[in-house]
Amino acid sequence: MGDEFQDFTLAAVQAAPVYMDRDASIDKACGLIDEAAASGAHLAVFGETWVPGYASFARWLGHPSAWNAVKRFIANGVEIPSPATEKLCQAARRAGIDVAIGVAERDSTTQGSIYCTLLFIGRDGSIIGKHRKLKPTFYERAVWGEGDGSTLVVYDRPYGKLGGLNCWEHQMVLPGYALIAQGVQVHAAVWPGGTFTRQDVLSRAFAMQAGAYVVMTGGLLRKEDIPDEMADIVLPMNGHSGIIGPNGAYLAGPLDEQEGILTAQANLGEVMAQRMVSDHAGHYTRPDVFDFRVNRRPKRVATFEDEAAAVQDALDRVRQGIANGDISDQRELAGALEDLGVTAERAARGS
C-alpha cells in the first residue's frame, strides 16, 4: 500500500502593520494568529519586517524627515528574546499554530544595529529559530546589517521540514540551495509586498526548484496605513501574497491591495512526487562537478578569551580542517598550527 501522508493547511497572513509602532503591531499580529488558527492552519506566515514595517524610507535618507524615521525605526526594533517576542510566543501557544514572521531585529548587545530577520515560533510557544537576511538589497544596506550562515537552517516540524528566506535572498540563488540541500518541504518566502519586487517569479521558481510548498507573503501598506509625517518617504505596498505548490502553480492568491488570510491544503506526497521529476538535493545534482559548502559558524565581532581557551579554539579549527579535507598531511598541519599561533608545546598542553 505504501506510505500515506496527512493533509495540512498553510496560511499567508496579508495585513498592514501599525507602521513604526512595534507594540501595536505585535498586538495586531496576535489577533491575526488567532484568526489563522481558526481557519485550520498549521503554519501562519507574515511578511518581511512586518514588525514594525518595511524601511522603504531608507531610499530617501536625504529628506528632512528621514532622520526622525531612522530614530523611530530603531526605537521600535524587536530584540530576540524580549517581551515583544514573548507576546508572539504566547499567541502561538494559545492558538496551537506555528508562526513565521518578519521583524526588524535590534541587536541586543549594541542596540545600534537592525537586521532583517525571519522569526520562527513553534506551536508550543517556543522560539524555534531565526534567520537574518544575508545581504540587504540596494537602499536597505543603509539601515540593515548582514546576517551569517549560522541561520541557514531547516526545522523539523510535525507537518514537514520548514525553512524560509527574506525577499531577494531568493535572487541570490545559493541561500535557497542551502535550504534545498537540507530537504526543505515547506518554505516561508517573505517580502515587503509588491508586484514590483519580483516576488512572484522568484517564489514560483523556488517552489519548482525545491519541489516544496512556498508561502509567499508580502507586506501590505496602503496610503491610509502610512503616518502623515512619513507620507513623502514611505512607499505603499500592495501585498501580492499567495501560496504556491511544489509544481509552481498557485493554490491560493495572489491577493492585492487588501487584508486577508489565504489558506491552502498541502501534502508531502505531492512534494515527493514532484521531486521524482527533479530532486536538486538528490538525483538531479552533480556533486562530482560542483562542491557546495556553507559556513555555519556565527559571525563574531570580537573574541575575549584566556590562553587555554585560545589554544582550544585553535585546535578545534584544526580538527575541522582535518575533517573537511583542508588539512591532509603533516606539512599542512604544521602550517595550520603556525598560522594560528599555536606551538607544539602549547598544542600538547591544550589537547
C-alpha positions as a Python dict, from the first residue, in 0.01 Angstrom:
ca = {
    (1, 'M'): (0, 0, 0),
    (2, 'G'): (288, 234, 69),
    (3, 'D'): (319, 539, 293),
    (4, 'E'): (26, 772, 339),
    (5, 'F'): (57, 1140, 428),
    (6, 'Q'): (-190, 1361, 607),
    (7, 'D'): (-302, 1692, 460),
    (8, 'F'): (-203, 2008, 644),
    (9, 'T'): (-301, 2372, 599),
    (10, 'L'): (-79, 2670, 522),
    (11, 'A'): (-174, 3033, 574),
    (12, 'A'): (-36, 3355, 426),
    (13, 'V'): (-132, 3647, 650),
    (14, 'Q'): (-153, 3966, 447),
    (15, 'A'): (-225, 4268, 663),
    (16, 'A'): (-84, 4612, 731),
    (17, 'P'): (121, 4654, 1047),
    (18, 'V'): (67, 4955, 1268),
    (19, 'Y'): (355, 5123, 1090),
    (20, 'M'): (650, 5218, 1311),
    (21, 'D'): (471, 5102, 1625),
    (22, 'R'): (619, 4774, 1749),
    (23, 'D'): (384, 4711, 2037),
    (24, 'A'): (64, 4789, 1846),
    (25, 'S'): (185, 4575, 1554),
    (26, 'I'): (257, 4286, 1793),
    (27, 'D'): (-94, 4314, 1934),
    (28, 'K'): (-241, 4308, 1584),
    (29, 'A'): (-25, 4010, 1489),
    (30, 'C'): (-151, 3815, 1791),
    (31, 'G'): (-510, 3865, 1676),
    (32, 'L'): (-420, 3754, 1324),
    (33, 'I'): (-250, 3443, 1461),
    (34, 'D'): (-577, 3353, 1629),
    (35, 'E'): (-764, 3408, 1301),
    (36, 'A'): (-521, 3190, 1106),
    (37, 'A'): (-557, 2912, 1361),
    (38, 'A'): (-935, 2939, 1343),
    (39, 'S'): (-909, 2876, 968),
    (40, 'G'): (-740, 2544, 1044),
    (41, 'A'): (-385, 2649, 955),
    (42, 'H'): (-84, 2463, 1092),
    (43, 'L'): (154, 2743, 988),
    (44, 'A'): (92, 3119, 952),
    (45, 'V'): (343, 3335, 764),
    (46, 'F'): (368, 3716, 782),
    (47, 'G'): (568, 3946, 551),
    (48, 'E'): (923, 4083, 566),
    (49, 'T'): (998, 4305, 869),
    (50, 'W'): (625, 4307, 939),
    (51, 'V'): (711, 4442, 1282),
    (52, 'P'): (728, 4742, 1279),
    (53, 'G'): (710, 4769, 898),
    (54, 'Y'): (936, 4774, 593),
    (55, 'A'): (1201, 5050, 587),
    (56, 'S'): (1133, 5196, 242),
    (57, 'F'): (1212, 5540, 386),
    (58, 'A'): (1580, 5442, 355),
    (59, 'R'): (1575, 5536, -13),
    (60, 'W'): (1514, 5899, 87),
    (61, 'L'): (1774, 5946, 362),
    (62, 'G'): (1845, 6297, 236),
    (63, 'H'): (1487, 6403, 302),
    (64, 'P'): (1433, 6639, 601),
    (65, 'S'): (1207, 6389, 781),
    (66, 'A'): (1426, 6082, 719),
    (67, 'W'): (1635, 6112, 1035),
    (68, 'N'): (1327, 6104, 1254),
    (69, 'A'): (1217, 5791, 1066),
    (70, 'V'): (1554, 5628, 1137),
    (71, 'K'): (1528, 5705, 1509),
    (72, 'R'): (1173, 5577, 1522),
    (73, 'F'): (1268, 5261, 1335),
    (74, 'I'): (1542, 5156, 1573),
    (75, 'A'): (1336, 5256, 1878),
    (76, 'N'): (1072, 5010, 1758),
    (77, 'G'): (1317, 4729, 1680),
    (78, 'V'): (1249, 4380, 1814),
    (79, 'E'): (1508, 4218, 2036),
    (80, 'I'): (1510, 3836, 2046),
    (81, 'P'): (1408, 3730, 2306),
    (82, 'S'): (1213, 4018, 2460),
    (83, 'P'): (866, 4099, 2592),
    (84, 'A'): (761, 4159, 2230),
    (85, 'T'): (861, 3810, 2115),
    (86, 'E'): (713, 3660, 2431),
    (87, 'K'): (372, 3803, 2332),
    (88, 'L'): (403, 3636, 1993),
    (89, 'C'): (508, 3310, 2158),
    (90, 'Q'): (209, 3322, 2390),
    (91, 'A'): (-23, 3383, 2094),
    (92, 'A'): (124, 3088, 1902),
    (93, 'R'): (90, 2862, 2207),
    (94, 'R'): (-267, 2974, 2274),
    (95, 'A'): (-364, 2919, 1910),
    (96, 'G'): (-165, 2596, 1872),
    (97, 'I'): (-4, 2708, 1545),
    (98, 'D'): (347, 2763, 1408),
    (99, 'V'): (431, 3121, 1309),
    (100, 'A'): (694, 3270, 1077),
    (101, 'I'): (703, 3649, 1099),
    (102, 'G'): (942, 3911, 968),
    (103, 'V'): (1080, 4150, 1229),
    (104, 'A'): (1330, 4434, 1232),
    (105, 'E'): (1563, 4270, 1483),
    (106, 'R'): (1758, 4508, 1706),
    (107, 'D'): (2097, 4385, 1823),
    (108, 'S'): (2052, 4317, 2194),
    (109, 'T'): (2421, 4381, 2269),
    (110, 'T'): (2491, 4709, 2091),
    (111, 'Q'): (2129, 4823, 2040),
    (112, 'G'): (2258, 5013, 1740),
    (113, 'S'): (2212, 4765, 1456),
    (114, 'I'): (1899, 4635, 1288),
    (115, 'Y'): (1872, 4306, 1099),
    (116, 'C'): (1603, 4193, 858),
    (117, 'T'): (1506, 3877, 1046),
    (118, 'L'): (1258, 3598, 985),
    (119, 'L'): (1150, 3467, 1325),
    (120, 'F'): (1018, 3110, 1363),
    (121, 'I'): (789, 3029, 1657),
    (122, 'G'): (654, 2684, 1740),
    (123, 'R'): (300, 2592, 1836),
    (124, 'D'): (425, 2523, 2188),
    (125, 'G'): (524, 2887, 2224),
    (126, 'S'): (899, 2833, 2187),
    (127, 'I'): (1130, 3025, 1954),
    (128, 'I'): (1237, 2760, 1704),
    (129, 'G'): (1496, 2982, 1540),
    (130, 'K'): (1558, 3293, 1336),
    (131, 'H'): (1715, 3379, 1003),
    (132, 'R'): (1889, 3710, 942),
    (133, 'K'): (1893, 3829, 580),
    (134, 'L'): (2242, 3767, 443),
    (135, 'K'): (2266, 4068, 212),
    (136, 'P'): (2039, 4372, 230),
    (137, 'T'): (1940, 4495, -116),
    (138, 'F'): (2001, 4841, -264),
    (139, 'Y'): (1893, 5114, -18),
    (140, 'E'): (1825, 4853, 253),
    (141, 'R'): (2203, 4849, 310),
    (142, 'A'): (2169, 5189, 478),
    (143, 'V'): (1954, 5052, 762),
    (144, 'W'): (2012, 4674, 791),
    (145, 'G'): (2317, 4475, 892),
    (146, 'E'): (2424, 4147, 728),
    (147, 'G'): (2338, 3806, 868),
    (148, 'D'): (2559, 3497, 857),
    (149, 'G'): (2535, 3132, 759),
    (150, 'S'): (2454, 3009, 1109),
    (151, 'T'): (2083, 3075, 1048),
    (152, 'L'): (2053, 2886, 719),
    (153, 'V'): (1863, 2611, 895),
    (154, 'V'): (1569, 2382, 815),
    (155, 'Y'): (1345, 2289, 1108),
    (156, 'D'): (1169, 1954, 1151),
    (157, 'R'): (801, 2022, 1220),
    (158, 'P'): (512, 1773, 1255),
    (159, 'Y'): (391, 1857, 904),
    (160, 'G'): (730, 1872, 729),
    (161, 'K'): (1071, 2038, 704),
    (162, 'L'): (1031, 2415, 739),
    (163, 'G'): (1266, 2686, 614),
    (164, 'G'): (1247, 3043, 496),
    (165, 'L'): (1422, 3335, 329),
    (166, 'N'): (1378, 3709, 312),
    (167, 'C'): (1294, 3875, -20),
    (168, 'W'): (1593, 3890, -259),
    (169, 'E'): (1776, 3608, -88),
    (170, 'H'): (1578, 3414, -350),
    (171, 'Q'): (1758, 3624, -614),
    (172, 'M'): (2094, 3526, -462),
    (173, 'V'): (2026, 3156, -551),
    (174, 'L'): (2278, 3000, -310),
    (175, 'P'): (2090, 3066, 18),
    (176, 'G'): (1796, 2885, -135),
    (177, 'Y'): (2014, 2593, -237),
    (178, 'A'): (2146, 2568, 119),
    (179, 'L'): (1786, 2502, 229),
    (180, 'I'): (1715, 2270, -66),
    (181, 'A'): (2022, 2063, 30),
    (182, 'Q'): (1866, 2016, 375),
    (183, 'G'): (1542, 1886, 225),
    (184, 'V'): (1312, 2185, 283),
    (185, 'Q'): (948, 2091, 215),
    (186, 'V'): (759, 2399, 335),
    (187, 'H'): (915, 2737, 266),
    (188, 'A'): (827, 3080, 407),
    (189, 'A'): (911, 3335, 137),
    (190, 'V'): (863, 3676, 298),
    (191, 'W'): (862, 4003, 106),
    (192, 'P'): (798, 4374, 163),
    (193, 'G'): (494, 4320, -58),
    (194, 'G'): (458, 4431, -415),
    (195, 'T'): (435, 4313, -771),
    (196, 'F'): (744, 4527, -845),
    (197, 'T'): (970, 4319, -616),
    (198, 'R'): (994, 4007, -839),
    (199, 'Q'): (834, 3810, -559),
    (200, 'D'): (600, 3624, -793),
    (201, 'V'): (859, 3489, -1036),
    (202, 'L'): (1127, 3419, -775),
    (203, 'S'): (886, 3246, -534),
    (204, 'R'): (738, 3028, -805),
    (205, 'A'): (1084, 2941, -935),
    (206, 'F'): (1193, 2840, -586),
    (207, 'A'): (886, 2620, -543),
    (208, 'M'): (974, 2432, -862),
    (209, 'Q'): (1347, 2410, -790),
    (210, 'A'): (1295, 2294, -431),
    (211, 'G'): (991, 2081, -505),
    (212, 'A'): (840, 2247, -198),
    (213, 'Y'): (533, 2440, -92),
    (214, 'V'): (601, 2813, -78),
    (215, 'V'): (400, 3051, 139),
    (216, 'M'): (473, 3378, -42),
    (217, 'T'): (368, 3652, 199),
    (218, 'G'): (406, 4020, 119),
    (219, 'G'): (358, 4314, 349),
    (220, 'L'): (67, 4548, 288),
    (221, 'L'): (91, 4923, 329),
    (222, 'R'): (-177, 5142, 178),
    (223, 'K'): (-174, 5521, 185),
    (224, 'E'): (-408, 5522, 483),
    (225, 'D'): (-164, 5295, 672),
    (226, 'I'): (127, 5540, 643),
    (227, 'P'): (165, 5809, 913),
    (228, 'D'): (110, 6158, 772),
    (229, 'E'): (459, 6276, 870),
    (230, 'M'): (612, 5995, 661),
    (231, 'A'): (385, 6011, 359),
    (232, 'D'): (660, 6160, 141),
    (233, 'I'): (924, 5895, 219),
    (234, 'V'): (739, 5565, 269),
    (235, 'L'): (632, 5355, -30),
    (236, 'P'): (288, 5195, -42),
    (237, 'M'): (295, 4815, -81),
    (238, 'N'): (16, 4614, -241),
    (239, 'G'): (87, 4277, -77),
    (240, 'H'): (56, 4026, -362),
    (241, 'S'): (61, 3726, -127),
    (242, 'G'): (-7, 3371, -239),
    (243, 'I'): (51, 3004, -165),
    (244, 'I'): (236, 2804, -430),
    (245, 'G'): (251, 2429, -481),
    (246, 'P'): (571, 2233, -550),
    (247, 'N'): (491, 2243, -922),
    (248, 'G'): (496, 2625, -921),
    (249, 'A'): (119, 2669, -954),
    (250, 'Y'): (-84, 2896, -729),
    (251, 'L'): (-301, 2718, -473),
    (252, 'A'): (-430, 3047, -329),
    (253, 'G'): (-398, 3411, -434),
    (254, 'P'): (-230, 3626, -525),
    (255, 'L'): (-411, 3885, -314),
    (256, 'D'): (-360, 4256, -381),
    (257, 'E'): (-447, 4581, -203),
    (258, 'Q'): (-647, 4428, 83),
    (259, 'E'): (-608, 4247, 409),
    (260, 'G'): (-686, 3880, 420),
    (261, 'I'): (-566, 3536, 524),
    (262, 'L'): (-509, 3296, 237),
    (263, 'T'): (-511, 2923, 311),
    (264, 'A'): (-431, 2612, 109),
    (265, 'Q'): (-407, 2239, 170),
    (266, 'A'): (-68, 2071, 136),
    (267, 'N'): (52, 1712, 137),
    (268, 'L'): (406, 1574, 147),
    (269, 'G'): (311, 1306, -103),
    (270, 'E'): (291, 1582, -365),
    (271, 'V'): (637, 1704, -264),
    (272, 'M'): (782, 1356, -311),
    (273, 'A'): (615, 1311, -649),
    (274, 'Q'): (747, 1643, -781),
    (275, 'R'): (1099, 1556, -663),
    (276, 'M'): (1085, 1236, -862),
    (277, 'V'): (1099, 1467, -1164),
    (278, 'S'): (1393, 1675, -1042),
    (279, 'D'): (1544, 1634, -697),
    (280, 'H'): (1802, 1910, -661),
    (281, 'A'): (1949, 1758, -348),
    (282, 'G'): (1942, 1406, -491),
    (283, 'H'): (1938, 1258, -840),
    (284, 'Y'): (1934, 1598, -1015),
    (285, 'T'): (2276, 1702, -882),
    (286, 'R'): (2636, 1664, -994),
    (287, 'P'): (2846, 1669, -676),
    (288, 'D'): (3141, 1541, -878),
    (289, 'V'): (3132, 1871, -1070),
    (290, 'F'): (3012, 2118, -806),
    (291, 'D'): (3137, 2146, -447),
    (292, 'F'): (2894, 2343, -231),
    (293, 'R'): (2994, 2440, 123),
    (294, 'V'): (2813, 2659, 373),
    (295, 'N'): (2994, 2832, 658),
    (296, 'R'): (2756, 2784, 952),
    (297, 'R'): (2985, 2945, 1211),
    (298, 'P'): (2828, 3255, 1368),
    (299, 'K'): (2999, 3581, 1278),
    (300, 'R'): (3200, 3718, 1570),
    (301, 'V'): (3284, 4085, 1611),
    (302, 'A'): (3527, 4027, 1898),
    (303, 'T'): (3668, 3734, 2092),
    (304, 'F'): (3751, 3753, 2461),
    (305, 'E'): (3945, 3453, 2585),
    (306, 'D'): (4234, 3339, 2802),
    (307, 'E'): (4530, 3136, 2671),
    (308, 'A'): (4371, 2796, 2737),
    (309, 'A'): (4055, 2895, 2550),
    (310, 'A'): (4261, 3032, 2261),
    (311, 'V'): (4452, 2706, 2229),
    (312, 'Q'): (4130, 2504, 2242),
    (313, 'D'): (3966, 2721, 1978),
    (314, 'A'): (4269, 2685, 1752),
    (315, 'L'): (4272, 2309, 1793),
    (316, 'D'): (3900, 2292, 1718),
    (317, 'R'): (3959, 2475, 1390),
    (318, 'V'): (4244, 2241, 1301),
    (319, 'R'): (4027, 1939, 1373),
    (320, 'Q'): (3759, 2084, 1150),
    (321, 'G'): (4016, 2135, 874),
    (322, 'I'): (4121, 1772, 902),
    (323, 'A'): (3759, 1657, 895),
    (324, 'N'): (3665, 1853, 582),
    (325, 'G'): (3989, 1772, 397),
    (326, 'D'): (4153, 2116, 406),
    (327, 'I'): (4441, 1964, 609),
    (328, 'S'): (4557, 1635, 462),
    (329, 'D'): (4924, 1586, 557),
    (330, 'Q'): (5183, 1669, 828),
    (331, 'R'): (5315, 1975, 643),
    (332, 'E'): (4970, 2129, 614),
    (333, 'L'): (4903, 2051, 980),
    (334, 'A'): (5221, 2223, 1092),
    (335, 'G'): (5141, 2523, 874),
    (336, 'A'): (4790, 2550, 1010),
    (337, 'L'): (4915, 2543, 1369),
    (338, 'E'): (5177, 2807, 1288),
    (339, 'D'): (4915, 3030, 1122),
    (340, 'L'): (4703, 3005, 1436),
    (341, 'G'): (4998, 3087, 1660),
    (342, 'V'): (4996, 2751, 1833),
    (343, 'T'): (5334, 2596, 1911),
    (344, 'A'): (5378, 2223, 1955),
    (345, 'E'): (5427, 2277, 2330),
    (346, 'R'): (5104, 2479, 2363),
    (347, 'A'): (4916, 2229, 2148),
    (348, 'A'): (5028, 1946, 2374),
    (349, 'R'): (4905, 2139, 2680),
    (350, 'G'): (4571, 2218, 2515),
    (351, 'S'): (4499, 1873, 2372),
}
